[in-house]
Amino acid sequence: MVDAIEPRVDPNFINEAGDVITEAVTVTTQDGYVFDVSNFCLGITLFEDIFSNVMVGEALFMDSANLITKVPFQGIEFITISYRTPSFVERIAKSFKVTSLKDRAFTATDREQMYVLGFMSNEGARDNIINLNQKFSGTTDQVVSKIWQDHLTLPRFLSDSASRTTLVMPQSRQSSSITFVAPNWTPLQTINWVASRSFDVGTELNGFQLFESNKAFYFRNLDELIETQDTARDVFARYVYYPGAATVEIPRSNVLYTKPELLKQYSIVRKIKPFTQFDILEWQNRAFVAGKLITHDIALKTYNEYFFDYYNPYTKEITVNKNPTAFPQTVMRNADCMQTMRTKQYKLHNEMQDPLFEKWVLQRNSLLYELSGVNLEIEVPGRTDIEVGRLVDFVYPKSLDKMEGTTAEWVNDEFMTARYLVTSIRHDFSLNTHTMYLELARYI
């Protein structure tokens, strides 16, 4: 993720886990007038997700000063937020485009009303009004960089026109080259199409996504993103869930988590949403464990079949080391039951290249389902140094009697206690309190 020098945190500045400092909540009009609306804003919810190109959010207002017509809110304003955990240098801060005003209603009297402002990243709002009808050629990372620089490079803060949100590109060169004409797509639609056809040199890993965290934009291969952090033992935090149990001794970890001097309460999971541990029929129906790809070249009159099996993938794909407890290799499957068809036309144009459907269609489908279909959601105290795409360790107990001093090895569920990828975060900021709802996907 984004590299930064990490200063030591002084826990004495934090009263309770989840404390946050509201540094700014302002609304800027198209004419440049800035309104401090922090006293009217009851709370802000911010969403970031590795399956979403941009961040979106909502701000709940309680208006007893006719702010709604004084600004006025017309959908041409910008909202700037800045939150920071006490003693942290990392912030969640950015200017967003106001896109909606909804749920407007008076409270008990006509002297006060409530409403919700919807907002999204400026890059997403700009993307919605641009159409591309031009030719692109080159490696997929080159194409993505060009589209980004030409259409989506915007200031991160309205008050600083030179500020930019960094676009982090893959660490390894991509072998996939493409030539195509965008058929009236938006820039982000075009990038998403290119991402589906991207794979690395040598490994042929093809889980590329463009997503925005609260720190940066990323165009990264999700397999590479996981492997890079896992190899370096760069794990953000360990979260522990022991609902109503006796005190359990948690062994020391050989991983140095981010800011280990923080209060222990930051590691405690307050709630966990009921989750699906597995669904074998869904795995089969979504071609997660096995599938067949049929390609038909209508120019060469050729017909080919390619088989995909989750447990026998191309040699350097990370899934070969899957934990057999969570991903049993004996699960029933039949590739012929889930067939996918793709057509292509050899040399439709002189520069047209083979789309290589066999290298990415079924493999990408399986990877993205794994990260979106097998997950859980936990509620934890908020921290402003987190972002989606980080790894966390999660500890989940077995359902058995636990005695005081019982060791973690005895009581932890070996299926659920594992390392997870943070795939989405919902930040709730309210009354100087920061709560996070993390969606976690198991990958090993």
C-alpha positions as CSV (number, residue, x, y, z in Angstrom):
1,M,0.0,0.0,0.0
2,V,1.1,3.7,0.1
3,D,4.5,3.9,1.9
4,A,4.9,6.3,4.7
5,I,7.1,6.9,7.7
6,E,5.2,5.7,10.7
7,P,5.7,7.7,13.9
8,R,5.2,6.2,17.3
9,V,1.7,6.7,18.7
10,D,1.1,8.0,22.2
11,P,-1.9,6.1,23.6
12,N,-2.2,8.7,26.4
13,F,-3.9,11.0,23.9
14,I,-6.6,8.4,23.3
15,N,-9.4,8.2,25.9
16,E,-11.3,5.3,24.3
17,A,-10.8,3.2,21.3
18,G,-12.6,4.8,18.3
19,D,-12.0,8.4,19.4
20,V,-11.6,10.8,16.4
21,I,-10.8,14.4,15.9
22,T,-13.1,16.3,13.5
23,E,-10.7,18.6,11.7
24,A,-13.1,19.9,9.0
25,V,-16.6,19.5,7.6
26,T,-17.1,22.3,5.0
27,V,-19.2,22.9,2.0
28,T,-17.8,25.0,-0.9
29,T,-20.1,26.6,-3.4
30,Q,-19.4,26.9,-7.1
31,D,-18.6,30.6,-6.5
32,G,-15.9,29.6,-4.0
33,Y,-17.7,30.5,-0.7
34,V,-16.9,28.1,2.1
35,F,-19.3,27.2,4.8
36,D,-18.3,25.5,8.0
37,V,-21.1,23.0,8.5
38,S,-19.6,20.8,11.3
39,N,-22.2,22.1,13.8
40,F,-25.0,21.0,11.5
41,C,-23.6,17.6,10.5
42,L,-24.7,14.8,12.9
43,G,-22.7,12.2,11.1
44,I,-20.9,11.1,8.0
45,T,-20.7,7.6,6.5
46,L,-17.9,6.9,4.0
47,F,-17.7,3.7,1.9
48,E,-14.5,2.3,0.2
49,D,-14.5,-1.1,-1.6
50,I,-12.0,-2.9,-3.7
51,F,-14.9,-3.7,-6.1
52,S,-15.8,0.0,-6.5
53,N,-13.7,2.5,-8.6
54,V,-14.4,5.5,-6.3
55,M,-15.5,6.3,-2.7
56,V,-19.0,7.4,-2.0
57,G,-20.7,8.7,1.2
58,E,-23.6,10.4,2.9
59,A,-23.8,13.3,5.4
60,L,-26.7,13.6,7.8
61,F,-27.7,17.2,8.6
62,M,-29.9,18.7,11.3
63,D,-30.7,22.2,10.0
64,S,-32.3,24.8,12.2
65,A,-30.7,27.8,10.5
66,N,-32.1,27.4,7.0
67,L,-28.7,26.3,5.7
68,I,-30.4,24.4,2.9
69,T,-31.4,27.7,1.1
70,K,-28.6,29.9,2.5
71,V,-25.8,28.0,0.8
72,P,-28.0,26.9,-1.2
73,F,-27.7,23.2,-2.0
74,Q,-28.2,22.7,-5.7
75,G,-26.0,19.7,-6.6
76,I,-23.1,22.0,-7.7
77,E,-21.4,22.1,-4.3
78,F,-18.4,20.2,-2.8
79,I,-18.0,18.8,0.7
80,T,-14.6,18.5,2.3
81,I,-14.0,16.3,5.3
82,S,-11.0,15.6,7.5
83,Y,-10.9,13.2,10.4
84,R,-7.9,12.1,12.4
85,T,-7.4,9.6,15.3
86,P,-5.7,11.4,18.2
87,S,-1.9,11.3,18.0
88,F,-2.0,9.9,14.5
89,V,-0.6,11.7,11.5
90,E,-2.7,9.7,9.0
91,R,-6.0,11.3,8.1
92,I,-9.1,10.4,6.2
93,A,-9.5,13.6,4.3
94,K,-10.7,14.6,0.8
95,S,-13.0,16.9,-1.1
96,F,-16.1,15.3,-2.7
97,K,-18.7,16.3,-5.2
98,V,-22.3,16.7,-3.7
99,T,-24.5,14.5,-5.9
100,S,-27.9,14.4,-4.1
101,L,-30.1,15.7,-1.3
102,K,-32.6,13.2,-0.1
103,D,-34.7,12.1,2.9
104,R,-35.6,15.8,3.6
105,A,-38.3,16.1,6.3
106,F,-39.2,18.4,9.3
107,T,-38.7,17.0,12.8
108,A,-41.3,17.7,15.5
109,T,-41.8,21.3,14.4
110,D,-41.3,23.5,11.3
111,R,-38.2,25.1,13.0
112,E,-35.9,22.2,12.3
113,Q,-35.4,19.8,9.4
114,M,-33.2,16.9,8.6
115,Y,-31.8,15.7,5.2
116,V,-29.0,13.6,3.8
117,L,-26.4,14.9,1.4
118,G,-25.0,12.2,-0.9
119,F,-21.5,12.7,-2.3
120,M,-18.8,10.8,-4.2
121,S,-15.2,11.3,-5.3
122,N,-14.7,14.1,-7.9
123,E,-13.1,11.5,-10.2
124,G,-16.3,9.5,-10.2
125,A,-18.5,12.6,-10.8
126,R,-16.3,13.7,-13.7
127,D,-16.3,10.2,-15.2
128,N,-20.1,10.3,-15.5
129,I,-20.0,13.1,-18.0
130,I,-17.2,11.9,-20.3
131,N,-17.5,9.5,-23.2
132,L,-14.5,7.9,-25.0
133,N,-14.6,7.1,-28.7
134,Q,-11.0,6.7,-29.6
135,K,-8.4,4.0,-30.3
136,F,-6.1,2.7,-27.5
137,S,-3.0,0.5,-28.1
138,G,-0.2,-0.8,-25.8
139,T,0.2,-2.8,-22.7
140,T,-2.8,-2.6,-20.4
141,D,-1.0,-0.6,-17.7
142,Q,0.1,1.9,-20.3
143,V,-3.5,2.3,-21.5
144,V,-4.8,2.7,-18.0
145,S,-2.2,5.4,-17.2
146,K,-3.0,7.3,-20.3
147,I,-6.8,7.3,-19.6
148,W,-6.2,8.4,-16.0
149,Q,-3.8,11.2,-16.9
150,D,-5.9,12.5,-19.8
151,H,-9.3,12.4,-18.0
152,L,-9.3,11.7,-14.3
153,T,-6.4,13.6,-12.7
154,L,-8.1,16.1,-10.4
155,P,-7.2,18.0,-7.2
156,R,-7.7,16.1,-4.0
157,F,-8.6,19.3,-2.1
158,L,-10.4,22.3,-3.5
159,S,-8.2,24.5,-1.4
160,D,-5.1,23.1,-3.1
161,S,-5.2,22.9,-6.9
162,A,-1.9,21.2,-7.0
163,S,-3.0,18.3,-4.8
164,R,-3.6,15.0,-6.4
165,T,-4.8,11.5,-5.3
166,T,-2.0,9.1,-6.2
167,L,-2.7,6.3,-8.7
168,V,-0.6,3.3,-7.6
169,M,0.2,1.1,-10.5
170,P,1.3,-2.6,-10.6
171,Q,4.8,-3.4,-9.3
172,S,5.4,-5.9,-12.1
173,R,5.2,-5.3,-15.8
174,Q,2.2,-6.7,-17.6
175,S,2.4,-9.0,-20.5
176,S,-1.0,-8.3,-21.9
177,S,-1.2,-5.9,-24.8
178,I,-4.4,-4.7,-26.4
179,T,-5.6,-2.6,-29.3
180,F,-9.2,-1.5,-29.3
181,V,-11.6,1.4,-29.9
182,A,-13.7,2.5,-26.9
183,P,-17.3,2.4,-28.0
184,N,-18.7,5.5,-26.2
185,W,-17.6,4.2,-22.8
186,T,-16.8,6.4,-19.8
187,P,-13.1,6.4,-18.7
188,L,-13.8,4.1,-15.7
189,Q,-15.9,1.8,-17.9
190,T,-12.9,1.6,-20.3
191,I,-10.4,1.0,-17.5
192,N,-12.6,-1.8,-16.1
193,W,-12.8,-3.5,-19.5
194,V,-9.0,-3.2,-19.8
195,A,-8.5,-4.6,-16.2
196,S,-10.4,-7.8,-17.1
197,R,-7.9,-8.5,-19.8
198,S,-4.8,-7.7,-17.8
199,F,-2.3,-10.3,-16.5
200,D,1.2,-10.3,-15.2
201,V,4.4,-11.4,-16.9
202,G,5.3,-15.0,-16.0
203,T,2.6,-15.6,-13.4
204,E,-0.3,-14.8,-15.6
205,L,-2.3,-13.7,-12.6
206,N,-5.3,-11.8,-13.8
207,G,-7.1,-10.3,-10.8
208,F,-6.7,-6.7,-11.7
209,Q,-9.0,-4.1,-10.2
210,L,-9.1,-0.3,-10.1
211,F,-10.3,0.9,-6.7
212,E,-10.0,3.9,-4.4
213,S,-9.1,3.7,-0.8
214,N,-9.2,6.7,1.5
215,K,-5.4,7.2,0.8
216,A,-5.0,6.5,-2.9
217,F,-6.3,5.0,-6.1
218,Y,-4.9,1.5,-7.0
219,F,-4.7,-0.4,-10.2
220,R,-3.3,-3.6,-8.8
221,N,-3.6,-7.3,-9.3
222,L,-5.3,-8.5,-6.1
223,D,-3.2,-11.7,-6.0
224,E,-0.1,-9.6,-6.1
225,L,-1.5,-7.2,-3.6
226,I,-2.1,-10.1,-1.1
227,E,1.2,-11.9,-1.8
228,T,3.3,-8.8,-1.5
229,Q,2.0,-8.0,2.0
230,D,1.9,-11.6,3.1
231,T,5.5,-12.3,2.1
232,A,6.7,-9.1,3.9
233,R,4.4,-10.0,6.9
234,D,2.9,-6.5,6.5
235,V,-0.3,-7.2,8.4
236,F,-2.4,-4.2,9.5
237,A,-3.9,-5.6,12.8
238,R,-5.2,-8.6,14.6
239,Y,-8.9,-8.6,15.5
240,V,-10.2,-10.9,18.2
241,Y,-13.8,-12.0,18.7
242,Y,-14.7,-13.7,22.1
243,P,-18.4,-12.9,22.8
244,G,-19.2,-13.2,26.5
245,A,-16.4,-15.7,27.1
246,A,-13.9,-16.0,29.9
247,T,-10.6,-14.3,29.5
248,V,-8.5,-16.3,27.0
249,E,-4.8,-16.0,26.8
250,I,-3.9,-14.8,23.3
251,P,-0.4,-15.9,22.3
252,R,2.1,-13.4,21.0
253,S,2.3,-13.2,17.2
254,N,5.5,-13.2,15.2
255,V,3.9,-10.4,13.1
256,L,4.6,-6.8,13.9
257,Y,1.2,-5.2,13.4
258,T,0.7,-1.5,12.5
259,K,1.0,0.7,15.7
260,P,1.3,-2.2,18.2
261,E,1.3,0.3,21.1
262,L,-2.4,1.1,20.6
263,L,-4.9,0.3,23.3
264,K,-5.9,-3.4,23.4
265,Q,-9.5,-2.3,22.9
266,Y,-8.7,-1.5,19.2
267,S,-8.3,-5.3,18.6
268,I,-11.6,-6.3,20.1
269,V,-14.5,-7.1,17.7
270,R,-17.7,-5.6,19.0
271,K,-20.1,-7.4,16.7
272,I,-20.0,-9.8,13.8
273,K,-22.7,-10.1,11.2
274,P,-24.1,-13.7,10.7
275,F,-22.3,-15.1,7.7
276,T,-22.3,-18.0,5.2
277,Q,-19.3,-20.3,5.8
278,F,-19.8,-22.2,2.6
279,D,-22.4,-22.9,-0.1
280,I,-21.3,-25.8,-2.3
281,L,-24.1,-25.4,-4.8
282,E,-23.3,-21.7,-5.2
283,W,-19.7,-22.6,-5.8
284,Q,-20.7,-24.9,-8.6
285,N,-23.3,-22.6,-10.2
286,R,-20.9,-19.7,-10.3
287,A,-18.1,-21.8,-11.8
288,F,-16.0,-21.0,-8.7
289,V,-14.5,-24.5,-8.4
290,A,-14.7,-25.7,-12.0
291,G,-15.9,-24.6,-15.5
292,K,-15.4,-25.0,-19.2
293,L,-14.7,-22.2,-21.7
294,I,-15.6,-22.6,-25.4
295,T,-14.0,-20.2,-27.9
296,H,-15.1,-19.9,-31.5
297,D,-13.1,-18.0,-34.1
298,I,-15.6,-17.1,-36.8
299,A,-12.9,-16.1,-39.2
300,L,-10.7,-19.2,-38.9
301,K,-13.6,-21.5,-38.3
302,T,-11.9,-22.9,-35.2
303,Y,-13.4,-24.3,-32.1
304,N,-11.6,-24.9,-28.8
305,E,-12.4,-26.0,-25.3
306,Y,-10.5,-25.0,-22.2
307,F,-11.1,-26.5,-18.7
308,F,-10.6,-24.7,-15.4
309,D,-10.3,-26.4,-12.1
310,Y,-9.8,-24.4,-8.9
311,Y,-7.4,-26.9,-7.4
312,N,-5.3,-27.5,-10.5
313,P,-4.7,-23.9,-11.9
314,Y,-1.9,-22.5,-13.9
315,T,1.3,-23.3,-12.0
316,K,2.1,-20.0,-10.4
317,E,-1.4,-19.1,-9.2
318,I,-1.6,-18.6,-5.5
319,T,-4.6,-20.9,-5.0
320,V,-2.3,-24.0,-5.2
321,N,-1.5,-23.4,-1.5
322,K,-5.1,-23.1,-0.3
323,N,-5.9,-24.4,3.2
324,P,-7.6,-27.8,2.8
325,T,-9.7,-27.1,5.8
326,A,-11.4,-24.1,4.3
327,F,-11.1,-25.2,0.6
328,P,-11.3,-29.0,0.5
329,Q,-9.9,-30.5,-2.7
330,T,-12.5,-33.3,-2.7
331,V,-15.5,-31.0,-3.1
332,M,-17.7,-32.4,-5.9
333,R,-17.5,-30.5,-9.2
334,N,-17.8,-31.0,-13.0
335,A,-16.4,-28.5,-15.4
336,D,-18.9,-29.5,-18.1
337,C,-21.8,-28.4,-16.0
338,M,-20.8,-24.7,-16.2
339,Q,-19.9,-23.6,-19.7
340,T,-19.0,-20.2,-20.9
341,M,-18.9,-19.2,-24.6
342,R,-16.7,-16.5,-26.2
343,T,-16.4,-15.6,-29.9
344,K,-13.4,-13.9,-31.6
345,Q,-12.5,-12.9,-35.1
346,Y,-8.9,-13.4,-36.3
347,K,-7.4,-10.2,-37.7
348,L,-10.6,-8.3,-37.9
349,H,-8.3,-5.3,-38.1
350,N,-4.6,-5.5,-39.0
351,E,-3.6,-4.5,-35.5
352,M,-6.1,-6.7,-33.6
353,Q,-4.6,-9.1,-31.2
354,D,-5.8,-12.4,-29.8
355,P,-7.9,-11.7,-26.7
356,L,-6.6,-14.8,-25.0
357,F,-9.9,-15.7,-23.4
358,E,-8.4,-18.9,-22.1
359,K,-6.0,-17.0,-19.8
360,W,-8.4,-14.9,-17.9
361,V,-12.2,-15.6,-18.4
362,L,-12.7,-18.5,-16.0
363,Q,-9.7,-17.7,-13.7
364,R,-10.8,-14.1,-13.1
365,N,-14.4,-15.2,-12.5
366,S,-13.2,-17.6,-9.8
367,L,-10.9,-15.2,-8.1
368,L,-13.4,-12.4,-7.9
369,Y,-16.1,-14.7,-6.6
370,E,-13.8,-16.0,-3.9
371,L,-13.1,-12.4,-2.6
372,S,-16.8,-11.3,-2.8
373,G,-18.7,-14.5,-2.0
374,V,-16.8,-15.9,1.0
375,N,-16.6,-13.2,3.6
376,L,-17.7,-11.8,6.9
377,E,-18.4,-8.3,8.4
378,I,-17.1,-7.2,11.7
379,E,-17.6,-4.0,13.8
380,V,-14.5,-2.5,15.3
381,P,-13.2,0.8,16.7
382,G,-12.2,3.2,14.0
383,R,-8.6,4.1,13.0
384,T,-7.7,6.7,10.3
385,D,-4.6,4.8,9.2
386,I,-6.5,1.9,7.7
387,E,-7.5,1.5,4.0
388,V,-9.1,-1.3,1.9
389,G,-6.6,-3.8,0.5
390,R,-4.8,-4.4,3.8
391,L,-4.4,-7.7,5.4
392,V,-5.6,-8.5,8.9
393,D,-5.5,-11.5,11.2
394,F,-8.9,-12.6,12.6
395,V,-9.4,-14.8,15.7
396,Y,-12.7,-16.6,16.0
397,P,-13.6,-19.1,18.9
398,K,-15.0,-22.6,18.9
399,S,-18.4,-23.1,20.6
400,L,-17.3,-24.9,23.7
401,D,-16.8,-24.2,27.4
402,K,-13.9,-22.0,28.1
403,M,-12.1,-22.0,31.4
404,E,-10.1,-19.1,32.8
405,G,-6.6,-19.2,31.3
406,T,-7.5,-21.5,28.5
407,T,-5.0,-21.2,25.6
408,A,-6.0,-19.8,22.3
409,E,-4.8,-22.9,20.4
410,W,-7.5,-24.9,22.2
411,V,-10.4,-22.6,21.8
412,N,-9.9,-21.0,18.4
413,D,-11.8,-22.2,15.3
414,E,-9.2,-23.4,12.8
415,F,-11.6,-22.7,9.9
416,M,-12.3,-19.1,10.7
417,T,-9.1,-18.1,12.5
418,A,-6.9,-17.0,9.6
419,R,-5.5,-14.1,7.6
420,Y,-8.0,-12.0,5.7
421,L,-8.1,-9.3,3.0
422,V,-10.1,-6.2,3.9
423,T,-12.3,-5.9,0.9
424,S,-14.6,-3.0,2.0
425,I,-14.9,-0.5,4.9
426,R,-17.8,1.5,6.0
427,H,-16.6,4.4,8.2
428,D,-19.2,6.0,10.5
429,F,-18.2,9.3,12.0
430,S,-20.5,10.7,14.7
431,L,-20.0,12.9,17.7
432,N,-16.2,12.5,17.6
433,T,-16.5,8.7,17.5
434,H,-15.3,6.6,14.6
435,T,-16.7,3.1,14.0
436,M,-15.7,0.8,11.2
437,Y,-17.5,-2.1,9.6
438,L,-14.9,-4.2,7.9
439,E,-15.8,-6.8,5.2
440,L,-13.1,-9.5,5.3
441,A,-12.4,-12.2,2.7
442,R,-10.5,-15.3,3.6
443,Y,-7.9,-16.2,0.9
444,I,-5.6,-18.9,2.5
